[in-house]
Amino acid sequence: MSDEIAASRTRISVPVKLAYGLGSVAFGIKDHGFSALLMLYYNQVIGLPASWVGAAIMVAMIVDAVVDPLIGHWSDSFRSRWGRRHPFMYASALPLSLAYLLLWSPPSVDQGMQFAYLVVMSILVRISISFFEIPNTALMNEFTKDYDERTSLATYRTMLYAIGMVGMGVVTFKLLLRPDVAGTVGQLNAAGYIGYSHVAAALMLACVMLSSWGSHRHVARVASDIPAQERVGLIGLWRGLGAILLDRVYSSVLLCCFFFAVATGMNTALGTYFNTYFWRMSADQMGTLAAAAFVGMLLAPPTAMLARRFGKKKVAIGLLLVALAACTGPIAIVLVLGLQPSGSRLMGWLIVQSVFSVQCILAGMILLTSMVADVGEHLQLKTGRRMEGLMFAALIMLNKAVSGMGVFTAGLMLSAIHFPEKARPGEVAVPLIHQLGWIYIVSLSVLWLLAVLCLRFYPITREAHLRMVERLENS
């Protein structure tokens, strides 16, 4: 076995894994803001129509679709004494924090200008996070080729992402978004978003810099001397994109991630509406619900480890189906059976739902990320090129659909049923809320089942992956 392959199979130290995953805290903070708060803030606090907010996010998504592959390809072919990835990671920190800070401070102008402001700031946030997230994620394939060690790296990454997302939810609803003297619930109080933006931006800056610095000392172990055939221009970019997007193995898991991301994003965006108007919860109660999600986070890693026994594909499919039942169950019980719990009973219902849904969604994310990494050797054998940056650029773009396509879909639903703007809890007609609930259940079920269908075509098992690594070793 060559020294390179032997090194790639060594166990990675816990400090390096923590540093590698720490940057995902910033991505989690961003996703929480875009998924849980952005639609509510610009629609119910600022007063933009929900369809406008969704359209702004879609415009940013379209720009993402162009920029992300360019970043991935540039990262793949870049050479420096800091390696291929770290220059991009360091460069992203300050623009990301500044853009996120400004996103939550729109000027007091007409709605057309506020829409344009939302579009521009959303694009800047997304491009900035891409300059970190794509190269950082691609390091997984360069750190190790081991089937299980990649799952371990994906676990650290996903768990720290969840800490950023859920932890920011607890801090936001418990401490930052507080009711005002007029009795406005915290999540509709404009003043609270100023403090939120400062705290979130500072945390994102710190996490990106610490992650870049902490994993920098590991650069010596990754491939910084890029073969000449990988240092290609735009022609190579298009060839690389064609190779990965038309590949059946890669497209099966990529499409699964797409439907899963849109469903999860829609669930998060509408979850804030359901908690506010369907269940009539205060910001403090929503903070309690977010805190309960930490139990699900703790259960996610051992759940993902079931893949050691049953394989990543089988466990991932099971997790997707359980997550669907957990997310839609409470609302379906109210709509179908007419049961309407209140008080502590309601909180008990929703806490159990939160634990199961977070557990299954996070464990599913861990396995899907690891499954994408395993496609790297398949593509290298097929094309003769290492394209981790391009490969993960598509995945990152789809992960950002959690706060893009999901919010856009939620905005379309709210506009379709004429959900009122700047509405207070208790003022929205019950039939309207129930109509939203039915649309939500049907849409989420279709998206999640499509994700399961796509994943059934993924062929890589532990044995198949080991054979690919050995073929690369002997070539």
C-alpha positions, 0 to 999 in steps of 0.5 A: 500500500502506498504511503499516500493511501496509508496516510489517508486511512489513519485516524484523524485526531479529535482536535482536527475533527473539531476544527474541521467541523467548527465552521459549520456553526456559521453555516447553521447560524445562517441557515437558522436565520434564512429558514426560520426568521427571514420570511417572518421578518421581512413579511410580518415585521418589515411588511414585504409580501411573502411572494416577494421575499420568496422571489428574492431568495430564489434570485439569490439561489439562481446566482448561487447556481452559477457561482458555486461551481466556479468556486468549487472548480477554482478551489480544485485547481488552486495551488499555494503554500497554504494548500488548495482550500484554506486561502478561500476559507480565510478570505470569506470570514469578514465579508460573510459577517458584514453582509449578514449584519447588514441583511437585518438592517434594511433601509426605510425606503419604498418596498421596491428598494427594500426588495432590491436590498434583500436580493443584494444582501442575500446574494452577498451572504450566500457567495461569502458562505460558499467561499468557506463552505465549499473548500472546507467540505472538500477537505473531507476527501483529502483528509481520509479515504476510509469509509467509516472515518468519513462518516465520523468527519461528517458527524462532527460537521453535521453536529456542529452545524446543528449546534449553530442552528439549534443553539442560535434558535435558543439564544434568539427566542429566549434572549434576543427576541423579547416582547415589547411594552405594547405586548408584541410577541418577541418574534414580531418585535423589530428591535430584537433583530438588531441585537440578533444580527450583531450576535450572529455576525460576530459568532460567524466571524469567530467560527470561520476564522477558528475553523480555518486556523485549526485545520490549517496545520493539517494542510501538510497531509493533503494533496497540495501538488495538483497534477497538471491535468487538474489545472484546467480552465473553463473548458475543464469546468464544463467538462467536470460539471457534465461528468458529475451531473450526468453520472448516475451514482452522483445524481442519485444522491444529489437529487435525494439531497435536493428534495430532502433540502427543499422539504427541510427548508419548507418545514423550518420556514413554515414551522415558525408560522405554525408555532406562532399562528397554529399553536399560538406559542410565545417566543419563550415557548419556541425557545424551550422547543429549540432547547429540547432539540438538543436531545435529538442532536445527542441521539443523532450520532449513535443513530447514524452509527447504525450504518456500520451494521446495516449500511449507509443507504438502508439507514438513510432511507429509514431515517427519511421516512421516520422524519416525515412522520415526525414532522407532519404527525402533530398537525395531521392529528389536529386536522384529521382527528380534531384533537387540540391539546393545550398547555403542558400537553401541547408542549409535551407533544411538540417536544417529542416531535422536535426530538424525533425530527431533529434526531432523524434529520441530522442523522440523515444529513450525516449519512448523505454527506458521507455518501457524497464523499464516497462518490469521489473515488467513483468519479476519480476512477471514471474521469481520472480527475479529483473533483472534490470541490466541484462535487461538493459545490453542487451539494452545498448549493443544494444544502443552501436550498434549505433556506432558498427553495424551501423559503420560496415554496413557503412564500408561494403557499402563504401567498396562495392562501392570502395569508395576511401580513403583519398579523397578530396571533389569534387574528388569523381565521382558523380555516385559513390556518388549517388550509395551510396545514393541509398544503404543508402535509401534502407538499412535505410528503411528496418531497420526502418520498421523492428523496427516498425514491432517488436514494434507492438508485445509489449503488455504493456499499462498503465493499464496493467502496473498498474495491474502488480505493484498492483500484486507485491504490494499484493504478 
